[in-house]
Amino acid sequence: MSLLDYFKTTKPNSAKLAKERLRILVAHERSARNQPSYLPELQKELLKVIQKYIQIDLNDVSVTFDSDDEQETLELNIVLPEQPQS
């Protein structure tokens, strides 16, 4: 490799890029397929309960479900707004 190779700008191969994007989409669909059917509704209901006490957006809440041979884990992450300090 020569020194000039570092300065060349190469465009990403569109077929490679499309293949990688498809791979990501398939992985996402597979993970969603293994989740319980009640998960989207659970997320909406949790958001309603939380919004009784603090104003947050749906994008501030993420619910993930993982399972293996021994256990199932439901993880809820909420980005809370900063409270003004007095």
PDB file as gemmi writes it, atoms N, CA and C in Angstrom:
CRYST1    1.000    1.000    1.000  90.00  90.00  90.00 P 1                      
ATOM      1  N   MET A   1       0.847  -1.164   0.000  1.00  0.00           N  
ATOM      2  CA  MET A   1       0.000   0.000   0.000  1.00  0.00           C  
ATOM      3  C   MET A   1       0.899   1.235   0.000  1.00  0.00           C  
ATOM      4  N   SER A   2       0.575   2.163  -0.852  1.00  0.00           N  
ATOM      5  CA  SER A   2       1.393   3.364  -0.948  1.00  0.00           C  
ATOM      6  C   SER A   2       0.780   4.481  -0.107  1.00  0.00           C  
ATOM      7  N   LEU A   3       1.538   5.523   0.065  1.00  0.00           N  
ATOM      8  CA  LEU A   3       1.088   6.669   0.836  1.00  0.00           C  
ATOM      9  C   LEU A   3      -0.115   7.343   0.181  1.00  0.00           C  
ATOM     10  N   LEU A   4      -0.179   7.312  -1.138  1.00  0.00           N  
ATOM     11  CA  LEU A   4      -1.295   7.938  -1.850  1.00  0.00           C  
ATOM     12  C   LEU A   4      -2.621   7.211  -1.626  1.00  0.00           C  
ATOM     13  N   ASP A   5      -2.550   5.932  -1.274  1.00  0.00           N  
ATOM     14  CA  ASP A   5      -3.775   5.176  -1.018  1.00  0.00           C  
ATOM     15  C   ASP A   5      -4.553   5.747   0.167  1.00  0.00           C  
ATOM     16  N   TYR A   6      -3.872   6.372   1.106  1.00  0.00           N  
ATOM     17  CA  TYR A   6      -4.553   6.950   2.263  1.00  0.00           C  
ATOM     18  C   TYR A   6      -5.406   8.156   1.884  1.00  0.00           C  
ATOM     19  N   PHE A   7      -5.033   8.835   0.814  1.00  0.00           N  
ATOM     20  CA  PHE A   7      -5.734  10.052   0.425  1.00  0.00           C  
ATOM     21  C   PHE A   7      -6.818   9.829  -0.621  1.00  0.00           C  
ATOM     22  N   LYS A   8      -6.912   8.646  -1.138  1.00  0.00           N  
ATOM     23  CA  LYS A   8      -7.952   8.348  -2.113  1.00  0.00           C  
ATOM     24  C   LYS A   8      -9.299   8.246  -1.406  1.00  0.00           C  
ATOM     25  N   THR A   9     -10.288   8.820  -2.013  1.00  0.00           N  
ATOM     26  CA  THR A   9     -11.642   8.670  -1.477  1.00  0.00           C  
ATOM     27  C   THR A   9     -12.335   7.583  -2.283  1.00  0.00           C  
ATOM     28  N   THR A  10     -12.783   6.596  -1.599  1.00  0.00           N  
ATOM     29  CA  THR A  10     -13.476   5.514  -2.286  1.00  0.00           C  
ATOM     30  C   THR A  10     -14.942   5.545  -1.886  1.00  0.00           C  
ATOM     31  N   LYS A  11     -15.772   5.357  -2.857  1.00  0.00           N  
ATOM     32  CA  LYS A  11     -17.192   5.295  -2.596  1.00  0.00           C  
ATOM     33  C   LYS A  11     -17.531   3.883  -2.128  1.00  0.00           C  
ATOM     34  N   PRO A  12     -18.412   3.777  -1.131  1.00  0.00           N  
ATOM     35  CA  PRO A  12     -18.773   2.442  -0.680  1.00  0.00           C  
ATOM     36  C   PRO A  12     -19.507   1.687  -1.788  1.00  0.00           C  
ATOM     37  N   ASN A  13     -19.232   0.429  -1.886  1.00  0.00           N  
ATOM     38  CA  ASN A  13     -19.881  -0.418  -2.863  1.00  0.00           C  
ATOM     39  C   ASN A  13     -21.362  -0.505  -2.503  1.00  0.00           C  
ATOM     40  N   SER A  14     -22.240  -0.080  -3.402  1.00  0.00           N  
ATOM     41  CA  SER A  14     -23.665  -0.024  -3.080  1.00  0.00           C  
ATOM     42  C   SER A  14     -24.245  -1.414  -2.824  1.00  0.00           C  
ATOM     43  N   ALA A  15     -23.747  -2.420  -3.484  1.00  0.00           N  
ATOM     44  CA  ALA A  15     -24.239  -3.778  -3.234  1.00  0.00           C  
ATOM     45  C   ALA A  15     -23.851  -4.231  -1.835  1.00  0.00           C  
ATOM     46  N   LYS A  16     -22.633  -3.910  -1.421  1.00  0.00           N  
ATOM     47  CA  LYS A  16     -22.198  -4.278  -0.071  1.00  0.00           C  
ATOM     48  C   LYS A  16     -23.030  -3.553   0.973  1.00  0.00           C  
ATOM     49  N   LEU A  17     -23.277  -2.280   0.726  1.00  0.00           N  
ATOM     50  CA  LEU A  17     -24.059  -1.474   1.654  1.00  0.00           C  
ATOM     51  C   LEU A  17     -25.490  -1.996   1.752  1.00  0.00           C  
ATOM     52  N   ALA A  18     -26.085  -2.329   0.628  1.00  0.00           N  
ATOM     53  CA  ALA A  18     -27.447  -2.867   0.622  1.00  0.00           C  
ATOM     54  C   ALA A  18     -27.503  -4.212   1.338  1.00  0.00           C  
ATOM     55  N   LYS A  19     -26.501  -5.038   1.142  1.00  0.00           N  
ATOM     56  CA  LYS A  19     -26.452  -6.345   1.798  1.00  0.00           C  
ATOM     57  C   LYS A  19     -26.359  -6.182   3.309  1.00  0.00           C  
ATOM     58  N   GLU A  20     -25.542  -5.241   3.773  1.00  0.00           N  
ATOM     59  CA  GLU A  20     -25.398  -5.001   5.203  1.00  0.00           C  
ATOM     60  C   GLU A  20     -26.696  -4.466   5.803  1.00  0.00           C  
ATOM     61  N   ARG A  21     -27.362  -3.565   5.091  1.00  0.00           N  
ATOM     62  CA  ARG A  21     -28.645  -3.041   5.575  1.00  0.00           C  
ATOM     63  C   ARG A  21     -29.693  -4.152   5.660  1.00  0.00           C  
ATOM     64  N   LEU A  22     -29.715  -5.015   4.665  1.00  0.00           N  
ATOM     65  CA  LEU A  22     -30.659  -6.133   4.679  1.00  0.00           C  
ATOM     66  C   LEU A  22     -30.365  -7.068   5.848  1.00  0.00           C  
ATOM     67  N   ARG A  23     -29.108  -7.299   6.104  1.00  0.00           N  
ATOM     68  CA  ARG A  23     -28.702  -8.160   7.222  1.00  0.00           C  
ATOM     69  C   ARG A  23     -29.198  -7.573   8.548  1.00  0.00           C  
ATOM     70  N   ILE A  24     -29.098  -6.261   8.705  1.00  0.00           N  
ATOM     71  CA  ILE A  24     -29.570  -5.601   9.924  1.00  0.00           C  
ATOM     72  C   ILE A  24     -31.084  -5.722  10.050  1.00  0.00           C  
ATOM     73  N   LEU A  25     -31.795  -5.516   8.938  1.00  0.00           N  
ATOM     74  CA  LEU A  25     -33.255  -5.633   8.963  1.00  0.00           C  
ATOM     75  C   LEU A  25     -33.713  -7.046   9.317  1.00  0.00           C  
ATOM     76  N   VAL A  26     -33.059  -8.036   8.754  1.00  0.00           N  
ATOM     77  CA  VAL A  26     -33.428  -9.429   9.042  1.00  0.00           C  
ATOM     78  C   VAL A  26     -33.169  -9.748  10.505  1.00  0.00           C  
ATOM     79  N   ALA A  27     -32.051  -9.292  11.046  1.00  0.00           N  
ATOM     80  CA  ALA A  27     -31.747  -9.534  12.457  1.00  0.00           C  
ATOM     81  C   ALA A  27     -32.778  -8.861  13.355  1.00  0.00           C  
ATOM     82  N   HIS A  28     -33.204  -7.653  12.981  1.00  0.00           N  
ATOM     83  CA  HIS A  28     -34.213  -6.946  13.767  1.00  0.00           C  
ATOM     84  C   HIS A  28     -35.551  -7.681  13.716  1.00  0.00           C  
ATOM     85  N   GLU A  29     -35.942  -8.153  12.546  1.00  0.00           N  
ATOM     86  CA  GLU A  29     -37.199  -8.887  12.410  1.00  0.00           C  
ATOM     87  C   GLU A  29     -37.172 -10.190  13.207  1.00  0.00           C  
ATOM     88  N   ARG A  30     -36.045 -10.881  13.189  1.00  0.00           N  
ATOM     89  CA  ARG A  30     -35.933 -12.127  13.949  1.00  0.00           C  
ATOM     90  C   ARG A  30     -36.069 -11.877  15.443  1.00  0.00           C  
ATOM     91  N   SER A  31     -35.438 -10.804  15.920  1.00  0.00           N  
ATOM     92  CA  SER A  31     -35.533 -10.517  17.354  1.00  0.00           C  
ATOM     93  C   SER A  31     -36.956 -10.110  17.724  1.00  0.00           C  
ATOM     94  N   ALA A  32     -37.625  -9.372  16.848  1.00  0.00           N  
ATOM     95  CA  ALA A  32     -39.009  -8.965  17.114  1.00  0.00           C  
ATOM     96  C   ALA A  32     -39.946 -10.166  17.100  1.00  0.00           C  
ATOM     97  N   ARG A  33     -39.639 -11.156  16.284  1.00  0.00           N  
ATOM     98  CA  ARG A  33     -40.482 -12.347  16.173  1.00  0.00           C  
ATOM     99  C   ARG A  33     -40.463 -13.156  17.470  1.00  0.00           C  
ATOM    100  N   ASN A  34     -39.366 -13.114  18.203  1.00  0.00           N  
ATOM    101  CA  ASN A  34     -39.236 -13.880  19.438  1.00  0.00           C  
ATOM    102  C   ASN A  34     -39.843 -13.168  20.644  1.00  0.00           C  
ATOM    103  N   GLN A  35     -40.325 -11.959  20.469  1.00  0.00           N  
ATOM    104  CA  GLN A  35     -40.907 -11.215  21.573  1.00  0.00           C  
ATOM    105  C   GLN A  35     -42.371 -11.594  21.745  1.00  0.00           C  
ATOM    106  N   PRO A  36     -42.854 -11.489  22.969  1.00  0.00           N  
ATOM    107  CA  PRO A  36     -44.271 -11.775  23.197  1.00  0.00           C  
ATOM    108  C   PRO A  36     -45.155 -10.773  22.460  1.00  0.00           C  
ATOM    109  N   SER A  37     -46.340 -11.208  22.077  1.00  0.00           N  
ATOM    110  CA  SER A  37     -47.246 -10.354  21.299  1.00  0.00           C  
ATOM    111  C   SER A  37     -47.774  -9.180  22.115  1.00  0.00           C  
ATOM    112  N   TYR A  38     -47.740  -9.286  23.438  1.00  0.00           N  
ATOM    113  CA  TYR A  38     -48.271  -8.225  24.284  1.00  0.00           C  
ATOM    114  C   TYR A  38     -47.286  -7.080  24.516  1.00  0.00           C  
ATOM    115  N   LEU A  39     -46.069  -7.204  24.056  1.00  0.00           N  
ATOM    116  CA  LEU A  39     -45.042  -6.218  24.356  1.00  0.00           C  
ATOM    117  C   LEU A  39     -45.373  -4.803  23.858  1.00  0.00           C  
ATOM    118  N   PRO A  40     -45.823  -4.580  22.630  1.00  0.00           N  
ATOM    119  CA  PRO A  40     -46.166  -3.212  22.212  1.00  0.00           C  
ATOM    120  C   PRO A  40     -47.275  -2.583  23.061  1.00  0.00           C  
ATOM    121  N   GLU A  41     -48.293  -3.379  23.386  1.00  0.00           N  
ATOM    122  CA  GLU A  41     -49.384  -2.863  24.210  1.00  0.00           C  
ATOM    123  C   GLU A  41     -48.902  -2.566  25.632  1.00  0.00           C  
ATOM    124  N   LEU A  42     -48.045  -3.405  26.158  1.00  0.00           N  
ATOM    125  CA  LEU A  42     -47.468  -3.180  27.482  1.00  0.00           C  
ATOM    126  C   LEU A  42     -46.691  -1.866  27.511  1.00  0.00           C  
ATOM    127  N   GLN A  43     -45.927  -1.602  26.456  1.00  0.00           N  
ATOM    128  CA  GLN A  43     -45.153  -0.370  26.376  1.00  0.00           C  
ATOM    129  C   GLN A  43     -46.086   0.852  26.388  1.00  0.00           C  
ATOM    130  N   LYS A  44     -47.180   0.790  25.654  1.00  0.00           N  
ATOM    131  CA  LYS A  44     -48.132   1.905  25.622  1.00  0.00           C  
ATOM    132  C   LYS A  44     -48.756   2.133  27.002  1.00  0.00           C  
ATOM    133  N   GLU A  45     -49.147   1.048  27.671  1.00  0.00           N  
ATOM    134  CA  GLU A  45     -49.771   1.177  28.981  1.00  0.00           C  
ATOM    135  C   GLU A  45     -48.785   1.704  30.015  1.00  0.00           C  
ATOM    136  N   LEU A  46     -47.553   1.253  29.961  1.00  0.00           N  
ATOM    137  CA  LEU A  46     -46.535   1.768  30.880  1.00  0.00           C  
ATOM    138  C   LEU A  46     -46.314   3.257  30.660  1.00  0.00           C  
ATOM    139  N   LEU A  47     -46.306   3.667  29.413  1.00  0.00           N  
ATOM    140  CA  LEU A  47     -46.128   5.082  29.098  1.00  0.00           C  
ATOM    141  C   LEU A  47     -47.272   5.912  29.686  1.00  0.00           C  
ATOM    142  N   LYS A  48     -48.503   5.424  29.592  1.00  0.00           N  
ATOM    143  CA  LYS A  48     -49.648   6.149  30.150  1.00  0.00           C  
ATOM    144  C   LYS A  48     -49.519   6.312  31.656  1.00  0.00           C  
ATOM    145  N   VAL A  49     -49.107   5.252  32.334  1.00  0.00           N  
ATOM    146  CA  VAL A  49     -48.954   5.311  33.791  1.00  0.00           C  
ATOM    147  C   VAL A  49     -47.845   6.288  34.172  1.00  0.00           C  
ATOM    148  N   ILE A  50     -46.734   6.236  33.477  1.00  0.00           N  
ATOM    149  CA  ILE A  50     -45.602   7.119  33.778  1.00  0.00           C  
ATOM    150  C   ILE A  50     -45.982   8.574  33.516  1.00  0.00           C  
ATOM    151  N   GLN A  51     -46.770   8.811  32.452  1.00  0.00           N  
ATOM    152  CA  GLN A  51     -47.157  10.176  32.110  1.00  0.00           C  
ATOM    153  C   GLN A  51     -48.126  10.789  33.128  1.00  0.00           C  
ATOM    154  N   LYS A  52     -48.695   9.988  34.003  1.00  0.00           N  
ATOM    155  CA  LYS A  52     -49.507  10.545  35.083  1.00  0.00           C  
ATOM    156  C   LYS A  52     -48.634  11.347  36.053  1.00  0.00           C  
ATOM    157  N   TYR A  53     -47.373  10.980  36.140  1.00  0.00           N  
ATOM    158  CA  TYR A  53     -46.482  11.587  37.120  1.00  0.00           C  
ATOM    159  C   TYR A  53     -45.435  12.515  36.516  1.00  0.00           C  
ATOM    160  N   ILE A  54     -45.050  12.244  35.279  1.00  0.00           N  
ATOM    161  CA  ILE A  54     -44.009  13.052  34.645  1.00  0.00           C  
ATOM    162  C   ILE A  54     -44.247  13.064  33.141  1.00  0.00           C  
ATOM    163  N   GLN A  55     -44.013  14.197  32.505  1.00  0.00           N  
ATOM    164  CA  GLN A  55     -44.247  14.327  31.067  1.00  0.00           C  
ATOM    165  C   GLN A  55     -43.043  13.776  30.289  1.00  0.00           C  
ATOM    166  N   ILE A  56     -43.259  12.680  29.579  1.00  0.00           N  
ATOM    167  CA  ILE A  56     -42.217  12.090  28.730  1.00  0.00           C  
ATOM    168  C   ILE A  56     -42.826  11.723  27.390  1.00  0.00           C  
ATOM    169  N   ASP A  57     -41.964  11.500  26.427  1.00  0.00           N  
ATOM    170  CA  ASP A  57     -42.369  11.146  25.074  1.00  0.00           C  
ATOM    171  C   ASP A  57     -42.194   9.639  24.892  1.00  0.00           C  
ATOM    172  N   LEU A  58     -42.932   9.056  23.972  1.00  0.00           N  
ATOM    173  CA  LEU A  58     -42.811   7.631  23.684  1.00  0.00           C  
ATOM    174  C   LEU A  58     -41.391   7.270  23.262  1.00  0.00           C  
ATOM    175  N   ASN A  59     -40.699   8.195  22.603  1.00  0.00           N  
ATOM    176  CA  ASN A  59     -39.326   7.943  22.171  1.00  0.00           C  
ATOM    177  C   ASN A  59     -38.354   7.885  23.345  1.00  0.00           C  
ATOM    178  N   ASP A  60     -38.790   8.347  24.524  1.00  0.00           N  
ATOM    179  CA  ASP A  60     -37.940   8.316  25.709  1.00  0.00           C  
ATOM    180  C   ASP A  60     -38.045   7.000  26.467  1.00  0.00           C  
ATOM    181  N   VAL A  61     -38.891   6.106  25.973  1.00  0.00           N  
ATOM    182  CA  VAL A  61     -39.100   4.821  26.649  1.00  0.00           C  
ATOM    183  C   VAL A  61     -38.729   3.693  25.693  1.00  0.00           C  
ATOM    184  N   SER A  62     -37.913   2.776  26.185  1.00  0.00           N  
ATOM    185  CA  SER A  62     -37.613   1.585  25.382  1.00  0.00           C  
ATOM    186  C   SER A  62     -37.834   0.343  26.235  1.00  0.00           C  
ATOM    187  N   VAL A  63     -38.468  -0.625  25.639  1.00  0.00           N  
ATOM    188  CA  VAL A  63     -38.746  -1.891  26.297  1.00  0.00           C  
ATOM    189  C   VAL A  63     -38.081  -2.980  25.491  1.00  0.00           C  
ATOM    190  N   THR A  64     -37.261  -3.779  26.144  1.00  0.00           N  
ATOM    191  CA  THR A  64     -36.621  -4.902  25.462  1.00  0.00           C  
ATOM    192  C   THR A  64     -36.957  -6.197  26.184  1.00  0.00           C  
ATOM    193  N   PHE A  65     -37.018  -7.231  25.425  1.00  0.00           N  
ATOM    194  CA  PHE A  65     -37.338  -8.550  25.956  1.00  0.00           C  
ATOM    195  C   PHE A  65     -36.258  -9.511  25.503  1.00  0.00           C  
ATOM    196  N   ASP A  66     -35.637 -10.184  26.446  1.00  0.00           N  
ATOM    197  CA  ASP A  66     -34.627 -11.198  26.149  1.00  0.00           C  
ATOM    198  C   ASP A  66     -35.029 -12.498  26.813  1.00  0.00           C  
ATOM    199  N   SER A  67     -34.741 -13.590  26.142  1.00  0.00           N  
ATOM    200  CA  SER A  67     -35.007 -14.881  26.766  1.00  0.00           C  
ATOM    201  C   SER A  67     -33.908 -15.859  26.383  1.00  0.00           C  
ATOM    202  N   ASP A  68     -33.633 -16.740  27.306  1.00  0.00           N  
ATOM    203  CA  ASP A  68     -32.716 -17.834  27.037  1.00  0.00           C  
ATOM    204  C   ASP A  68     -33.338 -19.094  27.630  1.00  0.00           C  
ATOM    205  N   ASP A  69     -32.572 -20.142  27.747  1.00  0.00           N  
ATOM    206  CA  ASP A  69     -33.114 -21.419  28.217  1.00  0.00           C  
ATOM    207  C   ASP A  69     -33.629 -21.357  29.652  1.00  0.00           C  
ATOM    208  N   GLU A  70     -33.027 -20.482  30.464  1.00  0.00           N  
ATOM    209  CA  GLU A  70     -33.352 -20.473  31.882  1.00  0.00           C  
ATOM    210  C   GLU A  70     -34.296 -19.362  32.324  1.00  0.00           C  
ATOM    211  N   GLN A  71     -34.275 -18.222  31.625  1.00  0.00           N  
ATOM    212  CA  GLN A  71     -35.069 -17.098  32.111  1.00  0.00           C  
ATOM    213  C   GLN A  71     -35.485 -16.159  30.991  1.00  0.00           C  
ATOM    214  N   GLU A  72     -36.473 -15.330  31.314  1.00  0.00           N  
ATOM    215  CA  GLU A  72     -36.911 -14.272  30.415  1.00  0.00           C  
ATOM    216  C   GLU A  72     -36.729 -12.951  31.155  1.00  0.00           C  
ATOM    217  N   THR A  73     -36.251 -11.946  30.439  1.00  0.00           N  
ATOM    218  CA  THR A  73     -35.977 -10.646  31.055  1.00  0.00           C  
ATOM    219  C   THR A  73     -36.691  -9.557  30.284  1.00  0.00           C  
ATOM    220  N   LEU A  74     -37.442  -8.755  30.999  1.00  0.00           N  
ATOM    221  CA  LEU A  74     -38.094  -7.590  30.430  1.00  0.00           C  
ATOM    222  C   LEU A  74     -37.384  -6.370  31.001  1.00  0.00           C  
ATOM    223  N   GLU A  75     -36.810  -5.556  30.120  1.00  0.00           N  
ATOM    224  CA  GLU A  75     -36.050  -4.387  30.561  1.00  0.00           C  
ATOM    225  C   GLU A  75     -36.747  -3.127  30.081  1.00  0.00           C  
ATOM    226  N   LEU A  76     -36.940  -2.204  30.999  1.00  0.00           N  
ATOM    227  CA  LEU A  76     -37.595  -0.941  30.706  1.00  0.00           C  
ATOM    228  C   LEU A  76     -36.603   0.182  30.971  1.00  0.00           C  
ATOM    229  N   ASN A  77     -36.316   0.974  29.939  1.00  0.00           N  
ATOM    230  CA  ASN A  77     -35.421   2.119  30.078  1.00  0.00           C  
ATOM    231  C   ASN A  77     -36.211   3.385  29.775  1.00  0.00           C  
ATOM    232  N   ILE A  78     -36.113   4.360  30.685  1.00  0.00           N  
ATOM    233  CA  ILE A  78     -36.833   5.618  30.539  1.00  0.00           C  
ATOM    234  C   ILE A  78     -35.832   6.758  30.683  1.00  0.00           C  
ATOM    235  N   VAL A  79     -35.832   7.650  29.704  1.00  0.00           N  
ATOM    236  CA  VAL A  79     -35.006   8.844  29.797  1.00  0.00           C  
ATOM    237  C   VAL A  79     -35.872   9.921  30.438  1.00  0.00           C  
ATOM    238  N   LEU A  80     -35.537  10.261  31.674  1.00  0.00           N  
ATOM    239  CA  LEU A  80     -36.307  11.254  32.402  1.00  0.00           C  
ATOM    240  C   LEU A  80     -35.792  12.651  32.092  1.00  0.00           C  
ATOM    241  N   PRO A  81     -36.700  13.621  32.003  1.00  0.00           N  
ATOM    242  CA  PRO A  81     -36.252  14.992  31.767  1.00  0.00           C  
ATOM    243  C   PRO A  81     -35.517  15.529  32.985  1.00  0.00           C  
ATOM    244  N   GLU A  82     -34.627  16.464  32.753  1.00  0.00           N  
ATOM    245  CA  GLU A  82     -33.883  17.057  33.866  1.00  0.00           C  
ATOM    246  C   GLU A  82     -34.822  17.926  34.698  1.00  0.00           C  
ATOM    247  N   GLN A  83     -34.698  17.810  35.999  1.00  0.00           N  
ATOM    248  CA  GLN A  83     -35.500  18.631  36.906  1.00  0.00           C  
ATOM    249  C   GLN A  83     -34.702  19.875  37.278  1.00  0.00           C  
ATOM    250  N   PRO A  84     -35.314  21.035  37.237  1.00  0.00           N  
ATOM    251  CA  PRO A  84     -34.574  22.246  37.616  1.00  0.00           C  
ATOM    252  C   PRO A  84     -34.173  22.171  39.085  1.00  0.00           C  
ATOM    253  N   GLN A  85     -32.948  22.564  39.369  1.00  0.00           N  
ATOM    254  CA  GLN A  85     -32.472  22.550  40.750  1.00  0.00           C  
ATOM    255  C   GLN A  85     -32.866  23.846  41.421  1.00  0.00           C  
ATOM    256  N   SER A  86     -33.288  23.742  42.670  1.00  0.00           N  
ATOM    257  CA  SER A  86     -33.685  24.958  43.387  1.00  0.00           C  
ATOM    258  C   SER A  86     -32.653  25.370  44.400  1.00  0.00           C  
TER     259      SER A  86                                                      
END                                                                             
